[in-house]
Amino acid sequence: SDSAESAGIGLTNIVYSDIVEDELVQVNI
């Protein structure tokens, strides 16, 4: 959910983690 925690890893991982963590509520598009 927190994009900040994956900010240093890469945009792909940020979006991926957001989808996995908030698979029911995909707010980050």
mmCIF file of the N, C-alpha and C atoms, coordinates in Angstrom:
data_MODEL
# 
_entry.id   MODEL 
# 
loop_
_atom_site.group_PDB 
_atom_site.id 
_atom_site.type_symbol 
_atom_site.label_atom_id 
_atom_site.label_alt_id 
_atom_site.label_comp_id 
_atom_site.label_asym_id 
_atom_site.label_entity_id 
_atom_site.label_seq_id 
_atom_site.pdbx_PDB_ins_code 
_atom_site.Cartn_x 
_atom_site.Cartn_y 
_atom_site.Cartn_z 
_atom_site.occupancy 
_atom_site.B_iso_or_equiv 
_atom_site.pdbx_formal_charge 
_atom_site.auth_seq_id 
_atom_site.auth_comp_id 
_atom_site.auth_asym_id 
_atom_site.auth_atom_id 
_atom_site.pdbx_PDB_model_num 
ATOM 1  N N  . SER A 1 1  ? 0.836  -1.207 0.000   1.00 0.00 ? 1  SER A N  1 
ATOM 2  C CA . SER A 1 1  ? 0.000  0.000  0.000   1.00 0.00 ? 1  SER A CA 1 
ATOM 3  C C  . SER A 1 1  ? 0.866  1.250  0.000   1.00 0.00 ? 1  SER A C  1 
ATOM 4  N N  . ASP A 1 2  ? 1.818  1.282  0.917   1.00 0.00 ? 2  ASP A N  1 
ATOM 5  C CA . ASP A 1 2  ? 2.733  2.426  0.985   1.00 0.00 ? 2  ASP A CA 1 
ATOM 6  C C  . ASP A 1 2  ? 3.710  2.396  -0.176  1.00 0.00 ? 2  ASP A C  1 
ATOM 7  N N  . SER A 1 3  ? 3.574  3.349  -1.067  1.00 0.00 ? 3  SER A N  1 
ATOM 8  C CA . SER A 1 3  ? 4.483  3.429  -2.201  1.00 0.00 ? 3  SER A CA 1 
ATOM 9  C C  . SER A 1 3  ? 5.863  3.855  -1.734  1.00 0.00 ? 3  SER A C  1 
ATOM 10 N N  . ALA A 1 4  ? 5.916  4.550  -0.608  1.00 0.00 ? 4  ALA A N  1 
ATOM 11 C CA . ALA A 1 4  ? 7.177  5.082  -0.087  1.00 0.00 ? 4  ALA A CA 1 
ATOM 12 C C  . ALA A 1 4  ? 8.129  3.954  0.288   1.00 0.00 ? 4  ALA A C  1 
ATOM 13 N N  . GLU A 1 5  ? 7.591  2.857  0.778   1.00 0.00 ? 5  GLU A N  1 
ATOM 14 C CA . GLU A 1 5  ? 8.446  1.759  1.216   1.00 0.00 ? 5  GLU A CA 1 
ATOM 15 C C  . GLU A 1 5  ? 9.139  1.081  0.044   1.00 0.00 ? 5  GLU A C  1 
ATOM 16 N N  . SER A 1 6  ? 8.573  1.230  -1.130  1.00 0.00 ? 6  SER A N  1 
ATOM 17 C CA . SER A 1 6  ? 9.163  0.620  -2.317  1.00 0.00 ? 6  SER A CA 1 
ATOM 18 C C  . SER A 1 6  ? 9.682  1.665  -3.291  1.00 0.00 ? 6  SER A C  1 
ATOM 19 N N  . ALA A 1 7  ? 9.730  2.900  -2.831  1.00 0.00 ? 7  ALA A N  1 
ATOM 20 C CA . ALA A 1 7  ? 10.115 4.006  -3.711  1.00 0.00 ? 7  ALA A CA 1 
ATOM 21 C C  . ALA A 1 7  ? 11.531 3.834  -4.245  1.00 0.00 ? 7  ALA A C  1 
ATOM 22 N N  . GLY A 1 8  ? 12.400 3.276  -3.409  1.00 0.00 ? 8  GLY A N  1 
ATOM 23 C CA . GLY A 1 8  ? 13.795 3.126  -3.811  1.00 0.00 ? 8  GLY A CA 1 
ATOM 24 C C  . GLY A 1 8  ? 14.014 1.913  -4.688  1.00 0.00 ? 8  GLY A C  1 
ATOM 25 N N  . ILE A 1 9  ? 13.020 1.031  -4.765  1.00 0.00 ? 9  ILE A N  1 
ATOM 26 C CA . ILE A 1 9  ? 13.181 -0.206 -5.535  1.00 0.00 ? 9  ILE A CA 1 
ATOM 27 C C  . ILE A 1 9  ? 12.865 0.020  -7.000  1.00 0.00 ? 9  ILE A C  1 
ATOM 28 N N  . GLY A 1 10 ? 11.764 0.698  -7.263  1.00 0.00 ? 10 GLY A N  1 
ATOM 29 C CA . GLY A 1 10 ? 11.389 0.948  -8.655  1.00 0.00 ? 10 GLY A CA 1 
ATOM 30 C C  . GLY A 1 10 ? 9.898  1.111  -8.798  1.00 0.00 ? 10 GLY A C  1 
ATOM 31 N N  . LEU A 1 11 ? 9.501  1.805  -9.863  1.00 0.00 ? 11 LEU A N  1 
ATOM 32 C CA . LEU A 1 11 ? 8.077  2.092  -10.080 1.00 0.00 ? 11 LEU A CA 1 
ATOM 33 C C  . LEU A 1 11 ? 7.270  0.809  -10.258 1.00 0.00 ? 11 LEU A C  1 
ATOM 34 N N  . THR A 1 12 ? 7.868  -0.157 -10.938 1.00 0.00 ? 12 THR A N  1 
ATOM 35 C CA . THR A 1 12 ? 7.177  -1.424 -11.183 1.00 0.00 ? 12 THR A CA 1 
ATOM 36 C C  . THR A 1 12 ? 6.835  -2.118 -9.875  1.00 0.00 ? 12 THR A C  1 
ATOM 37 N N  . ASN A 1 13 ? 7.801  -2.152 -8.955  1.00 0.00 ? 13 ASN A N  1 
ATOM 38 C CA . ASN A 1 13 ? 7.572  -2.809 -7.674  1.00 0.00 ? 13 ASN A CA 1 
ATOM 39 C C  . ASN A 1 13 ? 6.576  -2.036 -6.821  1.00 0.00 ? 13 ASN A C  1 
ATOM 40 N N  . ILE A 1 14 ? 6.551  -0.722 -7.006  1.00 0.00 ? 14 ILE A N  1 
ATOM 41 C CA . ILE A 1 14 ? 5.593  0.103  -6.264  1.00 0.00 ? 14 ILE A CA 1 
ATOM 42 C C  . ILE A 1 14 ? 4.171  -0.265 -6.677  1.00 0.00 ? 14 ILE A C  1 
ATOM 43 N N  . VAL A 1 15 ? 3.954  -0.278 -7.977  1.00 0.00 ? 15 VAL A N  1 
ATOM 44 C CA . VAL A 1 15 ? 2.630  -0.615 -8.503  1.00 0.00 ? 15 VAL A CA 1 
ATOM 45 C C  . VAL A 1 15 ? 2.275  -2.051 -8.144  1.00 0.00 ? 15 VAL A C  1 
ATOM 46 N N  . TYR A 1 16 ? 3.241  -2.958 -8.248  1.00 0.00 ? 16 TYR A N  1 
ATOM 47 C CA . TYR A 1 16 ? 3.012  -4.363 -7.968  1.00 0.00 ? 16 TYR A CA 1 
ATOM 48 C C  . TYR A 1 16 ? 2.613  -4.575 -6.515  1.00 0.00 ? 16 TYR A C  1 
ATOM 49 N N  . SER A 1 17 ? 3.363  -3.945 -5.608  1.00 0.00 ? 17 SER A N  1 
ATOM 50 C CA . SER A 1 17 ? 3.074  -4.100 -4.190  1.00 0.00 ? 17 SER A CA 1 
ATOM 51 C C  . SER A 1 17 ? 1.710  -3.522 -3.846  1.00 0.00 ? 17 SER A C  1 
ATOM 52 N N  . ASP A 1 18 ? 1.355  -2.413 -4.514  1.00 0.00 ? 18 ASP A N  1 
ATOM 53 C CA . ASP A 1 18 ? 0.061  -1.803 -4.276  1.00 0.00 ? 18 ASP A CA 1 
ATOM 54 C C  . ASP A 1 18 ? -1.065 -2.718 -4.740  1.00 0.00 ? 18 ASP A C  1 
ATOM 55 N N  . ILE A 1 19 ? -0.856 -3.386 -5.845  1.00 0.00 ? 19 ILE A N  1 
ATOM 56 C CA . ILE A 1 19 ? -1.879 -4.299 -6.362  1.00 0.00 ? 19 ILE A CA 1 
ATOM 57 C C  . ILE A 1 19 ? -2.022 -5.514 -5.445  1.00 0.00 ? 19 ILE A C  1 
ATOM 58 N N  . VAL A 1 20 ? -0.905 -6.017 -4.975  1.00 0.00 ? 20 VAL A N  1 
ATOM 59 C CA . VAL A 1 20 ? -0.927 -7.193 -4.110  1.00 0.00 ? 20 VAL A CA 1 
ATOM 60 C C  . VAL A 1 20 ? -1.531 -6.866 -2.751  1.00 0.00 ? 20 VAL A C  1 
ATOM 61 N N  . GLU A 1 21 ? -1.107 -5.752 -2.170  1.00 0.00 ? 21 GLU A N  1 
ATOM 62 C CA . GLU A 1 21 ? -1.586 -5.387 -0.845  1.00 0.00 ? 21 GLU A CA 1 
ATOM 63 C C  . GLU A 1 21 ? -3.031 -4.904 -0.883  1.00 0.00 ? 21 GLU A C  1 
ATOM 64 N N  . ASP A 1 22 ? -3.362 -4.142 -1.929  1.00 0.00 ? 22 ASP A N  1 
ATOM 65 C CA . ASP A 1 22 ? -4.707 -3.595 -2.041  1.00 0.00 ? 22 ASP A CA 1 
ATOM 66 C C  . ASP A 1 22 ? -5.417 -4.163 -3.264  1.00 0.00 ? 22 ASP A C  1 
ATOM 67 N N  . GLU A 1 23 ? -5.374 -5.479 -3.363  1.00 0.00 ? 23 GLU A N  1 
ATOM 68 C CA . GLU A 1 23 ? -5.949 -6.125 -4.545  1.00 0.00 ? 23 GLU A CA 1 
ATOM 69 C C  . GLU A 1 23 ? -7.452 -5.878 -4.638  1.00 0.00 ? 23 GLU A C  1 
ATOM 70 N N  . LEU A 1 24 ? -8.062 -5.615 -3.494  1.00 0.00 ? 24 LEU A N  1 
ATOM 71 C CA . LEU A 1 24 ? -9.495 -5.352 -3.502  1.00 0.00 ? 24 LEU A CA 1 
ATOM 72 C C  . LEU A 1 24 ? -9.792 -3.891 -3.776  1.00 0.00 ? 24 LEU A C  1 
ATOM 73 N N  . VAL A 1 25 ? -8.863 -3.048 -3.381  1.00 0.00 ? 25 VAL A N  1 
ATOM 74 C CA . VAL A 1 25 ? -9.042 -1.609 -3.594  1.00 0.00 ? 25 VAL A CA 1 
ATOM 75 C C  . VAL A 1 25 ? -7.834 -1.054 -4.322  1.00 0.00 ? 25 VAL A C  1 
ATOM 76 N N  . GLN A 1 26 ? -7.920 -1.011 -5.629  1.00 0.00 ? 26 GLN A N  1 
ATOM 77 C CA . GLN A 1 26 ? -6.797 -0.530 -6.429  1.00 0.00 ? 26 GLN A CA 1 
ATOM 78 C C  . GLN A 1 26 ? -6.965 0.968  -6.678  1.00 0.00 ? 26 GLN A C  1 
ATOM 79 N N  . VAL A 1 27 ? -6.356 1.749  -5.780  1.00 0.00 ? 27 VAL A N  1 
ATOM 80 C CA . VAL A 1 27 ? -6.475 3.197  -5.873  1.00 0.00 ? 27 VAL A CA 1 
ATOM 81 C C  . VAL A 1 27 ? -5.336 3.761  -6.705  1.00 0.00 ? 27 VAL A C  1 
ATOM 82 N N  . ASN A 1 28 ? -4.171 3.114  -6.602  1.00 0.00 ? 28 ASN A N  1 
ATOM 83 C CA . ASN A 1 28 ? -2.999 3.616  -7.326  1.00 0.00 ? 28 ASN A CA 1 
ATOM 84 C C  . ASN A 1 28 ? -3.016 3.156  -8.765  1.00 0.00 ? 28 ASN A C  1 
ATOM 85 N N  . ILE A 1 29 ? -3.333 4.059  -9.669  1.00 0.00 ? 29 ILE A N  1 
ATOM 86 C CA . ILE A 1 29 ? -3.394 3.706  -11.083 1.00 0.00 ? 29 ILE A CA 1 
ATOM 87 C C  . ILE A 1 29 ? -2.302 4.458  -11.838 1.00 0.00 ? 29 ILE A C  1 
# 
